[in-house]
Amino acid sequence: MNLDGLRPWGGLGGGSRPDVVVAGIPYDGSAVYRKGAALAPQRIRQLSAAMPPVTEEGHRLAGLQVEDIGDLDPGDDIEGGWMDPMQRLAQVSPDSFLTVLGGDHCTAISTMAAQVRRHPGLSVLWVDAHPDLCDFSRGGHWTCGCALRRAIEASGIEPARVIIAGGRDYDPEELDFIAANRMVLVSSAEIARDLAGAARRIGDRLAGEKVHVSFDIDVLDPAFAPGTEIPSAAGLSTRQALELLRGATERSRLVGFDVVEVSPPFDNGDITTLAALKVIFEVWGLVKSAREAGVSELRGKR
């Protein structure tokens, strides 16, 4: 792809008080099937230059100040290294919208732990084909099948404040954990049958809350995102995912987003990376619109 003359992140520049802070965690040491997600932050940044700074509904992102602080290194083992990226992410001003580029889904351990420090009491929307709630999976306690379980422990977030959307592949242990902890699971099948109803059910739980979205690209059907560690059939379309995010978060305050499990070596024509970028830019559009609405409301009260 010829990107000559184009700037990263659609040309959206940084400032002394950035609206959005981007960081990468290029780690895939927890992947047990197909590695390659460690290359995703670099490729996502490269192709971000191809994205126009305008949402799909024609809302301009011009004026959104984006600062990319580069990659954060957890070392060779996320079990021993997750705190280093977490501490750097926790230093980001809570006024900035945090966007983290994984890496495999265990990079969300650092992200969620930092977000709880930046925004105490937040809720999490875990958008993923897999709940990742095993205590031990595929040979270890810190593999991708354990990512959310370890993230809950590391962050201290109450499991009931986590909603899982797009699930369709489960270990029995995960379903037991979900039931025991009163977690909400909204399956891909439920979303396909009644997208508006599924979004409303999630939105009812998130209403009035500060929300971080952790988005595993494998929530999308492999037809839309083949470049991932564990492709899972019968997933969401990119359109369904965008509509779900809009409907599920419209009554809450988005404070962060991470996208994980993009694996460039297994991608086809960069369509997985471009799908991730589409979601990132549309989420930024939601954040910008919400902030502008808040400023307008404040002005109206004066």
ABEGO torsion letter per residue (X at the ends): XBABGBBBGGGBBBBABBABBBBBBBBAAABAABBGAAAAAAAAAAAAAABBBBBAAGBBABGBBBBBAEBBBAEABAAAAAAAAAAAAAABBAABBBBBBOEBAAAAAAAAAAAAAABBGBBBBBBBABAGABABBGGBAABAAAAAAAAAAAAGBBAAABBBBGBABBBAAAAAAAAAAGBBBBBAAAAAABAAAAAAAAAAAABGBBBBBBBBAAABBAAABABBABBBBGBBBAAAAAAAAAAAAAABBBABBBBBGBBAAABBGGAAAAAAAAAAAAAAAAAAAAAAAAAAAAAAAX
